[in-house]
Amino acid sequence: MRAAPSILPGRRQPAKPSADALVASLVERPAWARYRHRMSTLSGHQSTISRGEHAATIASVGAALRVYTVSGADVVVPFAEDDIAPAFHGMVLAPWPNRLRDGQYTFAGKDLQVPVSEPALGTALHGLVSWMDWNVTSHTEDTVTLALALPASPGYPFRLDLEVTYALGDEGLTITTVARNDGDEALPYGLGFHPWFSPGDAPLDACSLQLDAQSIVTVDDRLLPTGASPVSGEFDLRAARSLDGQPYDHAWVDPIHDADGRSWARLTRADGTSIAIWADSGATAWQVCTGDAVPGVLRAGVAIEPMTCIADAFRTGDDLITIAPGGEHTLAWGIQVG
């Protein structure tokens, strides 16, 4: 029997590697594992990107645009990293934006029920991913990508993978979302975003808004669509209109596209600066909300939300996207400040 080796006084023995270290040395971790994190704040992990005078911070909960500044001035209404986003501030809205009546819909012959998250109106609001903690999969000085594999559930029994990239460039901030169907059957899908734009140092009443859209969506007392009609009066925003005393919580459709296939919204502030929001042709609708009765907002900003469909699309089928197994859908939109 071999005697155990002796340890000589004063001689440091080599540290024995742990089992975890041995495994890590043999198996390279995938990218998502390298970036996994334990939430240290209520809004999750913070990823800051910058380019020139532009800086943005994305919170992992909801892949939310928590802060965006140009030359130190707020472009969006920020919220503290250890706060819960007050009113879906900056969050991704998927697999449907806006409201779903009673949380019920039928797809591929199946009657499905998702949780009613807005009890006062009896609707399921803004999809299923806003309050989930997304994973950062890449992060450079001016770009960050977050991903989420949405777990299948009784009300949404599909395998949806989402990836959103925030990139600062010569045009400002561009946000690109890729949705993939990782399952064996088609899935229903819609997408929106919920940034609240800052009026700057003046009140919202001192701002004006212009929007490239030709029709306004009419709604019932539950804010669910009943139809659409040509814009007129205070709903005709094709030319800039003052927001002085004007409340909005409405959707516009029939966007007007430029030569590059983009539609635009433009918020002009009292100091003359303009925030221009564009969306590619995949955005069939815009929602505008001044937050007059929204706790945590109360006209502190205006939500200008590009969407691929309006409320209740899972029930009506209007502009509803169906992604086939293995298929993808991409939407790009962005923010320019001048």
LUMVO-217853 format. One record per residue (C-alpha): residue in three letters; chain; x, y, z. Coordinates in steps of 0.02 Angstrom, whole numbers. Each point is the difference from the previous one (the first is absolute). Example, Ala and Ser with C-alpha at 12.3 -4.5 7.8 and 13.67 -1.06 7.14 Angstrom:
<r residuo="ALA" cadena="A" x="615" y="-225" z="390"/>
<r residuo="SER" cadena="A" x="69" y="172" z="-33"/>
***
This chain:
<r residuo="MET" cadena="A" x="0" y="0" z="0"/>
<r residuo="ARG" cadena="A" x="74" y="165" z="-56"/>
<r residuo="ALA" cadena="A" x="15" y="130" z="138"/>
<r residuo="ALA" cadena="A" x="-84" y="166" z="-24"/>
<r residuo="PRO" cadena="A" x="123" y="135" z="-56"/>
<r residuo="SER" cadena="A" x="61" y="108" z="142"/>
<r residuo="ILE" cadena="A" x="-21" y="188" z="1"/>
<r residuo="LEU" cadena="A" x="161" y="85" z="44"/>
<r residuo="PRO" cadena="A" x="-9" y="150" z="116"/>
<r residuo="GLY" cadena="A" x="8" y="166" z="-91"/>
<r residuo="ARG" cadena="A" x="-28" y="-74" z="-173"/>
<r residuo="ARG" cadena="A" x="-159" y="60" z="-87"/>
<r residuo="GLN" cadena="A" x="-97" y="-141" z="-79"/>
<r residuo="PRO" cadena="A" x="-85" y="27" z="-169"/>
<r residuo="ALA" cadena="A" x="-185" y="36" z="16"/>
<r residuo="LYS" cadena="A" x="-111" y="-143" z="-53"/>
<r residuo="PRO" cadena="A" x="-117" y="58" z="-139"/>
<r residuo="SER" cadena="A" x="-184" y="-9" z="42"/>
<r residuo="ALA" cadena="A" x="-118" y="-114" z="-94"/>
<r residuo="ASP" cadena="A" x="-83" y="153" z="-77"/>
<r residuo="ALA" cadena="A" x="166" y="65" z="-62"/>
<r residuo="LEU" cadena="A" x="42" y="-167" z="-79"/>
<r residuo="VAL" cadena="A" x="-167" y="-6" z="-89"/>
<r residuo="ALA" cadena="A" x="17" y="180" z="-59"/>
<r residuo="SER" cadena="A" x="173" y="-38" z="-69"/>
<r residuo="LEU" cadena="A" x="-68" y="-144" z="-103"/>
<r residuo="VAL" cadena="A" x="-165" y="70" z="-61"/>
<r residuo="GLU" cadena="A" x="-16" y="173" z="-76"/>
<r residuo="ARG" cadena="A" x="-157" y="84" z="63"/>
<r residuo="PRO" cadena="A" x="-124" y="62" z="-130"/>
<r residuo="ALA" cadena="A" x="-17" y="189" z="-25"/>
<r residuo="TRP" cadena="A" x="-163" y="12" z="95"/>
<r residuo="ALA" cadena="A" x="77" y="-84" z="152"/>
<r residuo="ARG" cadena="A" x="148" y="119" z="2"/>
<r residuo="TYR" cadena="A" x="-120" y="146" z="12"/>
<r residuo="ARG" cadena="A" x="-126" y="-71" z="124"/>
<r residuo="HIS" cadena="A" x="-22" y="106" z="153"/>
<r residuo="ARG" cadena="A" x="-85" y="8" z="167"/>
<r residuo="MET" cadena="A" x="-117" y="149" z="11"/>
<r residuo="SER" cadena="A" x="72" y="128" z="119"/>
<r residuo="THR" cadena="A" x="-130" y="136" z="-36"/>
<r residuo="LEU" cadena="A" x="-187" y="-4" z="-31"/>
<r residuo="SER" cadena="A" x="23" y="41" z="-184"/>
<r residuo="GLY" cadena="A" x="134" y="-133" z="-21"/>
<r residuo="HIS" cadena="A" x="173" y="6" z="-75"/>
<r residuo="GLN" cadena="A" x="51" y="169" z="-74"/>
<r residuo="SER" cadena="A" x="88" y="11" z="-169"/>
<r residuo="THR" cadena="A" x="63" y="171" z="-52"/>
<r residuo="ILE" cadena="A" x="51" y="44" z="-177"/>
<r residuo="SER" cadena="A" x="70" y="163" z="-66"/>
<r residuo="ARG" cadena="A" x="57" y="87" z="-158"/>
<r residuo="GLY" cadena="A" x="53" y="181" z="-5"/>
<r residuo="GLU" cadena="A" x="-129" y="103" z="96"/>
<r residuo="HIS" cadena="A" x="-125" y="-144" z="2"/>
<r residuo="ALA" cadena="A" x="-17" y="-119" z="148"/>
<r residuo="ALA" cadena="A" x="-133" y="-131" z="38"/>
<r residuo="THR" cadena="A" x="-28" y="-125" z="140"/>
<r residuo="ILE" cadena="A" x="-103" y="-155" z="-28"/>
<r residuo="ALA" cadena="A" x="-73" y="-94" z="148"/>
<r residuo="SER" cadena="A" x="-14" y="-188" z="-17"/>
<r residuo="VAL" cadena="A" x="-178" y="-9" z="70"/>
<r residuo="GLY" cadena="A" x="-106" y="25" z="-155"/>
<r residuo="ALA" cadena="A" x="157" y="40" z="-101"/>
<r residuo="ALA" cadena="A" x="-51" y="178" z="42"/>
<r residuo="LEU" cadena="A" x="76" y="161" z="-65"/>
<r residuo="ARG" cadena="A" x="19" y="73" z="175"/>
<r residuo="VAL" cadena="A" x="105" y="152" z="-43"/>
<r residuo="TYR" cadena="A" x="44" y="87" z="-163"/>
<r residuo="THR" cadena="A" x="88" y="169" z="1"/>
<r residuo="VAL" cadena="A" x="82" y="111" z="-130"/>
<r residuo="SER" cadena="A" x="126" y="125" z="67"/>
<r residuo="GLY" cadena="A" x="-65" y="-43" z="174"/>
<r residuo="ALA" cadena="A" x="-181" y="46" z="-39"/>
<r residuo="ASP" cadena="A" x="-137" y="-129" z="18"/>
<r residuo="VAL" cadena="A" x="-76" y="-68" z="-161"/>
<r residuo="VAL" cadena="A" x="-112" y="-123" z="90"/>
<r residuo="VAL" cadena="A" x="-76" y="17" z="173"/>
<r residuo="PRO" cadena="A" x="121" y="-100" z="108"/>
<r residuo="PHE" cadena="A" x="-34" y="-102" z="155"/>
<r residuo="ALA" cadena="A" x="119" y="-53" z="139"/>
<r residuo="GLU" cadena="A" x="87" y="-167" z="-20"/>
<r residuo="ASP" cadena="A" x="-69" y="-61" z="167"/>
<r residuo="ASP" cadena="A" x="-178" y="48" z="-46"/>
<r residuo="ILE" cadena="A" x="-132" y="-101" z="-90"/>
<r residuo="ALA" cadena="A" x="-37" y="80" z="-170"/>
<r residuo="PRO" cadena="A" x="-147" y="115" z="43"/>
<r residuo="ALA" cadena="A" x="-104" y="-26" z="-158"/>
<r residuo="PHE" cadena="A" x="90" y="-127" z="-110"/>
<r residuo="HIS" cadena="A" x="134" y="134" z="-24"/>
<r residuo="GLY" cadena="A" x="110" y="-51" z="-147"/>
<r residuo="MET" cadena="A" x="-53" y="-182" z="1"/>
<r residuo="VAL" cadena="A" x="-22" y="-128" z="-138"/>
<r residuo="LEU" cadena="A" x="-183" y="-48" z="-28"/>
<r residuo="ALA" cadena="A" x="-19" y="-178" z="-68"/>
<r residuo="PRO" cadena="A" x="-72" y="-117" z="-56"/>
<r residuo="TRP" cadena="A" x="-136" y="132" z="-13"/>
<r residuo="PRO" cadena="A" x="-1" y="187" z="34"/>
<r residuo="ASN" cadena="A" x="-146" y="92" z="78"/>
<r residuo="ARG" cadena="A" x="-157" y="-90" z="61"/>
<r residuo="LEU" cadena="A" x="-77" y="-172" z="-26"/>
<r residuo="ARG" cadena="A" x="-184" y="-12" z="43"/>
<r residuo="ASP" cadena="A" x="-30" y="-113" z="151"/>
<r residuo="GLY" cadena="A" x="171" y="-79" z="-31"/>
<r residuo="GLN" cadena="A" x="-85" y="-122" z="-119"/>
<r residuo="TYR" cadena="A" x="36" y="-46" z="-180"/>
<r residuo="THR" cadena="A" x="-10" y="-145" z="-121"/>
<r residuo="PHE" cadena="A" x="148" y="-56" z="-106"/>
<r residuo="ALA" cadena="A" x="15" y="-152" z="-112"/>
<r residuo="GLY" cadena="A" x="-166" y="-64" z="66"/>
<r residuo="LYS" cadena="A" x="52" y="11" z="184"/>
<r residuo="ASP" cadena="A" x="-89" y="111" z="126"/>
<r residuo="LEU" cadena="A" x="133" y="80" z="110"/>
<r residuo="GLN" cadena="A" x="-2" y="107" z="158"/>
<r residuo="VAL" cadena="A" x="141" y="109" z="64"/>
<r residuo="PRO" cadena="A" x="-6" y="89" z="169"/>
<r residuo="VAL" cadena="A" x="-103" y="159" z="10"/>
<r residuo="SER" cadena="A" x="129" y="129" z="56"/>
<r residuo="GLU" cadena="A" x="-111" y="154" z="-10"/>
<r residuo="PRO" cadena="A" x="-149" y="-46" z="110"/>
<r residuo="ALA" cadena="A" x="-85" y="170" z="-11"/>
<r residuo="LEU" cadena="A" x="-27" y="-23" z="-187"/>
<r residuo="GLY" cadena="A" x="2" y="-189" z="-3"/>
<r residuo="THR" cadena="A" x="146" y="-12" z="-121"/>
<r residuo="ALA" cadena="A" x="172" y="-78" z="-15"/>
<r residuo="LEU" cadena="A" x="117" y="148" z="-24"/>
<r residuo="HIS" cadena="A" x="162" y="8" z="-101"/>
<r residuo="GLY" cadena="A" x="42" y="-183" z="-18"/>
<r residuo="LEU" cadena="A" x="108" y="-115" z="105"/>
<r residuo="VAL" cadena="A" x="182" y="59" z="-7"/>
<r residuo="SER" cadena="A" x="1" y="173" z="81"/>
<r residuo="TRP" cadena="A" x="31" y="-62" z="176"/>
<r residuo="MET" cadena="A" x="121" y="-139" z="-44"/>
<r residuo="ASP" cadena="A" x="187" y="11" z="28"/>
<r residuo="TRP" cadena="A" x="87" y="-7" z="-169"/>
<r residuo="ASN" cadena="A" x="178" y="-63" z="-26"/>
<r residuo="VAL" cadena="A" x="137" y="111" z="-69"/>
<r residuo="THR" cadena="A" x="83" y="-99" z="-139"/>
<r residuo="SER" cadena="A" x="122" y="131" z="-65"/>
<r residuo="HIS" cadena="A" x="55" y="173" z="56"/>
<r residuo="THR" cadena="A" x="122" y="119" z="-84"/>
<r residuo="GLU" cadena="A" x="30" y="185" z="24"/>
<r residuo="ASP" cadena="A" x="-146" y="53" z="-110"/>
<r residuo="THR" cadena="A" x="-107" y="-157" z="-18"/>
<r residuo="VAL" cadena="A" x="-88" y="-122" z="115"/>
<r residuo="THR" cadena="A" x="-106" y="-153" z="-40"/>
<r residuo="LEU" cadena="A" x="-122" y="-82" z="120"/>
<r residuo="ALA" cadena="A" x="-90" y="-165" z="-28"/>
<r residuo="LEU" cadena="A" x="-147" y="-92" z="76"/>
<r residuo="ALA" cadena="A" x="-68" y="-175" z="-30"/>
<r residuo="LEU" cadena="A" x="-181" y="24" z="51"/>
<r residuo="PRO" cadena="A" x="-56" y="-155" z="97"/>
<r residuo="ALA" cadena="A" x="-152" y="-86" z="-74"/>
<r residuo="SER" cadena="A" x="-154" y="18" z="109"/>
<r residuo="PRO" cadena="A" x="-181" y="-60" z="-3"/>
<r residuo="GLY" cadena="A" x="-57" y="164" z="-76"/>
<r residuo="TYR" cadena="A" x="145" y="14" z="-123"/>
<r residuo="PRO" cadena="A" x="60" y="-178" z="-32"/>
<r residuo="PHE" cadena="A" x="134" y="48" z="-125"/>
<r residuo="ARG" cadena="A" x="190" y="12" z="-6"/>
<r residuo="LEU" cadena="A" x="40" y="182" z="-37"/>
<r residuo="ASP" cadena="A" x="179" y="64" z="5"/>
<r residuo="LEU" cadena="A" x="30" y="187" z="0"/>
<r residuo="GLU" cadena="A" x="158" y="101" z="-27"/>
<r residuo="VAL" cadena="A" x="7" y="190" z="10"/>
<r residuo="THR" cadena="A" x="151" y="104" z="-44"/>
<r residuo="TYR" cadena="A" x="27" y="181" z="50"/>
<r residuo="ALA" cadena="A" x="133" y="84" z="-107"/>
<r residuo="LEU" cadena="A" x="63" y="179" z="1"/>
<r residuo="GLY" cadena="A" x="60" y="63" z="-169"/>
<r residuo="ASP" cadena="A" x="5" y="149" z="-115"/>
<r residuo="GLU" cadena="A" x="-192" y="2" z="-7"/>
<r residuo="GLY" cadena="A" x="-22" y="-5" z="188"/>
<r residuo="LEU" cadena="A" x="-72" y="-152" z="89"/>
<r residuo="THR" cadena="A" x="-63" y="-148" z="-103"/>
<r residuo="ILE" cadena="A" x="-97" y="-143" z="78"/>
<r residuo="THR" cadena="A" x="-15" y="-164" z="-96"/>
<r residuo="THR" cadena="A" x="-105" y="-146" z="60"/>
<r residuo="VAL" cadena="A" x="8" y="-175" z="-71"/>
<r residuo="ALA" cadena="A" x="-134" y="-126" z="48"/>
<r residuo="ARG" cadena="A" x="26" y="-185" z="-37"/>
<r residuo="ASN" cadena="A" x="-117" y="-147" z="11"/>
<r residuo="ASP" cadena="A" x="101" y="-139" z="80"/>
<r residuo="GLY" cadena="A" x="-149" y="-118" z="7"/>
<r residuo="ASP" cadena="A" x="-86" y="-126" z="-111"/>
<r residuo="GLU" cadena="A" x="-159" y="98" z="-33"/>
<r residuo="ALA" cadena="A" x="-43" y="175" z="-60"/>
<r residuo="LEU" cadena="A" x="-20" y="136" z="131"/>
<r residuo="PRO" cadena="A" x="-92" y="167" z="8"/>
<r residuo="TYR" cadena="A" x="105" y="154" z="26"/>
<r residuo="GLY" cadena="A" x="-5" y="188" z="19"/>
<r residuo="LEU" cadena="A" x="129" y="125" z="62"/>
<r residuo="GLY" cadena="A" x="7" y="174" z="71"/>
<r residuo="PHE" cadena="A" x="111" y="114" z="104"/>
<r residuo="HIS" cadena="A" x="-47" y="120" z="140"/>
<r residuo="PRO" cadena="A" x="121" y="147" z="12"/>
<r residuo="TRP" cadena="A" x="-58" y="156" z="92"/>
<r residuo="PHE" cadena="A" x="81" y="152" z="-80"/>
<r residuo="SER" cadena="A" x="55" y="147" z="105"/>
<r residuo="PRO" cadena="A" x="-65" y="177" z="-31"/>
<r residuo="GLY" cadena="A" x="166" y="68" z="60"/>
<r residuo="ASP" cadena="A" x="4" y="143" z="125"/>
<r residuo="ALA" cadena="A" x="-174" y="63" z="-48"/>
<r residuo="PRO" cadena="A" x="-171" y="-82" z="27"/>
<r residuo="LEU" cadena="A" x="-76" y="-115" z="-129"/>
<r residuo="ASP" cadena="A" x="-127" y="136" z="-40"/>
<r residuo="ALA" cadena="A" x="142" y="100" z="-79"/>
<r residuo="CYS" cadena="A" x="37" y="-139" z="-125"/>
<r residuo="SER" cadena="A" x="-74" y="-44" z="-168"/>
<r residuo="LEU" cadena="A" x="-21" y="-170" z="-83"/>
<r residuo="GLN" cadena="A" x="-2" y="-55" z="-181"/>
<r residuo="LEU" cadena="A" x="-43" y="-178" z="-57"/>
<r residuo="ASP" cadena="A" x="0" y="-79" z="-172"/>
<r residuo="ALA" cadena="A" x="-166" y="-93" z="6"/>
<r residuo="GLN" cadena="A" x="-164" y="18" z="-92"/>
<r residuo="SER" cadena="A" x="-128" y="-89" z="110"/>
<r residuo="ILE" cadena="A" x="-49" y="1" z="184"/>
<r residuo="VAL" cadena="A" x="-60" y="-156" z="90"/>
<r residuo="THR" cadena="A" x="-168" y="17" z="87"/>
<r residuo="VAL" cadena="A" x="-23" y="-91" z="165"/>
<r residuo="ASP" cadena="A" x="-134" y="-54" z="124"/>
<r residuo="ASP" cadena="A" x="-5" y="37" z="186"/>
<r residuo="ARG" cadena="A" x="129" y="-137" z="30"/>
<r residuo="LEU" cadena="A" x="121" y="84" z="-122"/>
<r residuo="LEU" cadena="A" x="-21" y="-143" z="-122"/>
<r residuo="PRO" cadena="A" x="-14" y="37" z="-187"/>
<r residuo="THR" cadena="A" x="-166" y="18" z="-87"/>
<r residuo="GLY" cadena="A" x="64" y="62" z="-169"/>
<r residuo="ALA" cadena="A" x="102" y="137" z="-81"/>
<r residuo="SER" cadena="A" x="-42" y="164" z="-86"/>
<r residuo="PRO" cadena="A" x="99" y="132" z="-97"/>
<r residuo="VAL" cadena="A" x="90" y="122" z="114"/>
<r residuo="SER" cadena="A" x="-79" y="170" z="30"/>
<r residuo="GLY" cadena="A" x="2" y="137" z="131"/>
<r residuo="GLU" cadena="A" x="112" y="-35" z="149"/>
<r residuo="PHE" cadena="A" x="40" y="-173" z="-69"/>
<r residuo="ASP" cadena="A" x="76" y="66" z="-161"/>
<r residuo="LEU" cadena="A" x="184" y="7" z="45"/>
<r residuo="ARG" cadena="A" x="69" y="-3" z="-177"/>
<r residuo="ALA" cadena="A" x="50" y="180" z="34"/>
<r residuo="ALA" cadena="A" x="73" y="42" z="171"/>
<r residuo="ARG" cadena="A" x="-132" y="36" z="132"/>
<r residuo="SER" cadena="A" x="20" y="78" z="172"/>
<r residuo="LEU" cadena="A" x="-19" y="-115" z="150"/>
<r residuo="ASP" cadena="A" x="-62" y="144" z="107"/>
<r residuo="GLY" cadena="A" x="-144" y="-71" z="102"/>
<r residuo="GLN" cadena="A" x="-19" y="-146" z="-122"/>
<r residuo="PRO" cadena="A" x="-17" y="-175" z="73"/>
<r residuo="TYR" cadena="A" x="36" y="-151" z="-108"/>
<r residuo="ASP" cadena="A" x="-11" y="-187" z="28"/>
<r residuo="HIS" cadena="A" x="-35" y="-55" z="-177"/>
<r residuo="ALA" cadena="A" x="67" y="-105" z="-142"/>
<r residuo="TRP" cadena="A" x="29" y="57" z="-178"/>
<r residuo="VAL" cadena="A" x="8" y="-115" z="-152"/>
<r residuo="ASP" cadena="A" x="31" y="17" z="-187"/>
<r residuo="PRO" cadena="A" x="175" y="70" z="25"/>
<r residuo="ILE" cadena="A" x="75" y="110" z="-135"/>
<r residuo="HIS" cadena="A" x="169" y="-68" z="-56"/>
<r residuo="ASP" cadena="A" x="146" y="97" z="-70"/>
<r residuo="ALA" cadena="A" x="112" y="-57" z="-142"/>
<r residuo="ASP" cadena="A" x="94" y="-114" z="121"/>
<r residuo="GLY" cadena="A" x="-160" y="-84" z="59"/>
<r residuo="ARG" cadena="A" x="0" y="88" z="168"/>
<r residuo="SER" cadena="A" x="-141" y="91" z="88"/>
<r residuo="TRP" cadena="A" x="41" y="138" z="125"/>
<r residuo="ALA" cadena="A" x="-58" y="88" z="156"/>
<r residuo="ARG" cadena="A" x="80" y="163" z="56"/>
<r residuo="LEU" cadena="A" x="-8" y="80" z="171"/>
<r residuo="THR" cadena="A" x="57" y="182" z="-2"/>
<r residuo="ARG" cadena="A" x="42" y="75" z="169"/>
<r residuo="ALA" cadena="A" x="-9" y="177" z="64"/>
<r residuo="ASP" cadena="A" x="186" y="28" z="-26"/>
<r residuo="GLY" cadena="A" x="-16" y="-44" z="-183"/>
<r residuo="THR" cadena="A" x="82" y="-171" z="11"/>
<r residuo="SER" cadena="A" x="-88" y="-141" z="-89"/>
<r residuo="ILE" cadena="A" x="-11" y="-185" z="41"/>
<r residuo="ALA" cadena="A" x="-37" y="-99" z="-158"/>
<r residuo="ILE" cadena="A" x="-59" y="-179" z="18"/>
<r residuo="TRP" cadena="A" x="-3" y="-112" z="-154"/>
<r residuo="ALA" cadena="A" x="-58" y="-176" z="-32"/>
<r residuo="ASP" cadena="A" x="19" y="-113" z="-150"/>
<r residuo="SER" cadena="A" x="-147" y="-63" z="-102"/>
<r residuo="GLY" cadena="A" x="-30" y="-143" z="122"/>
<r residuo="ALA" cadena="A" x="-77" y="125" z="120"/>
<r residuo="THR" cadena="A" x="-180" y="15" z="-57"/>
<r residuo="ALA" cadena="A" x="-57" y="109" z="146"/>
<r residuo="TRP" cadena="A" x="54" y="133" z="124"/>
<r residuo="GLN" cadena="A" x="-67" y="24" z="176"/>
<r residuo="VAL" cadena="A" x="12" y="172" z="81"/>
<r residuo="CYS" cadena="A" x="-36" y="24" z="186"/>
<r residuo="THR" cadena="A" x="23" y="161" z="99"/>
<r residuo="GLY" cadena="A" x="-26" y="-93" z="164"/>
<r residuo="ASP" cadena="A" x="-124" y="124" z="73"/>
<r residuo="ALA" cadena="A" x="-74" y="-131" z="117"/>
<r residuo="VAL" cadena="A" x="147" y="-120" z="5"/>
<r residuo="PRO" cadena="A" x="81" y="-10" z="173"/>
<r residuo="GLY" cadena="A" x="185" y="36" z="-10"/>
<r residuo="VAL" cadena="A" x="-22" y="104" z="-159"/>
<r residuo="LEU" cadena="A" x="-137" y="134" z="13"/>
<r residuo="ARG" cadena="A" x="60" y="91" z="-158"/>
<r residuo="ALA" cadena="A" x="183" y="-9" z="51"/>
<r residuo="GLY" cadena="A" x="32" y="-68" z="-175"/>
<r residuo="VAL" cadena="A" x="-87" y="-74" z="-151"/>
<r residuo="ALA" cadena="A" x="6" y="-182" z="-53"/>
<r residuo="ILE" cadena="A" x="25" y="-19" z="-188"/>
<r residuo="GLU" cadena="A" x="-9" y="-185" z="-35"/>
<r residuo="PRO" cadena="A" x="36" y="-87" z="-165"/>
<r residuo="MET" cadena="A" x="-102" y="-161" z="-14"/>
<r residuo="THR" cadena="A" x="-24" y="-140" z="-126"/>
<r residuo="CYS" cadena="A" x="-185" y="-10" z="43"/>
<r residuo="ILE" cadena="A" x="-131" y="89" z="105"/>
<r residuo="ALA" cadena="A" x="-94" y="-65" z="151"/>
<r residuo="ASP" cadena="A" x="-95" y="-165" z="-8"/>
<r residuo="ALA" cadena="A" x="93" y="-63" z="-154"/>
<r residuo="PHE" cadena="A" x="6" y="-176" z="75"/>
<r residuo="ARG" cadena="A" x="-190" y="-1" z="-11"/>
<r residuo="THR" cadena="A" x="-34" y="100" z="-157"/>
<r residuo="GLY" cadena="A" x="149" y="-58" z="-102"/>
<r residuo="ASP" cadena="A" x="31" y="178" z="-60"/>
<r residuo="ASP" cadena="A" x="185" y="13" z="-46"/>
<r residuo="LEU" cadena="A" x="36" y="-153" z="107"/>
<r residuo="ILE" cadena="A" x="166" y="-80" z="-46"/>
<r residuo="THR" cadena="A" x="10" y="-189" z="-13"/>
<r residuo="ILE" cadena="A" x="177" y="-70" z="13"/>
<r residuo="ALA" cadena="A" x="22" y="-174" z="-72"/>
<r residuo="PRO" cadena="A" x="111" y="-129" z="86"/>
<r residuo="GLY" cadena="A" x="180" y="54" z="-24"/>
<r residuo="GLY" cadena="A" x="-57" y="168" z="-67"/>
<r residuo="GLU" cadena="A" x="51" y="176" z="52"/>
<r residuo="HIS" cadena="A" x="-71" y="175" z="6"/>
<r residuo="THR" cadena="A" x="104" y="159" z="12"/>
<r residuo="LEU" cadena="A" x="-53" y="178" z="45"/>
<r residuo="ALA" cadena="A" x="115" y="152" z="7"/>
<r residuo="TRP" cadena="A" x="-38" y="172" z="69"/>
<r residuo="GLY" cadena="A" x="103" y="142" z="65"/>
<r residuo="ILE" cadena="A" x="19" y="169" z="84"/>
<r residuo="GLN" cadena="A" x="88" y="153" z="-70"/>
<r residuo="VAL" cadena="A" x="28" y="163" z="93"/>
<r residuo="GLY" cadena="A" x="28" y="167" z="-83"/>
***
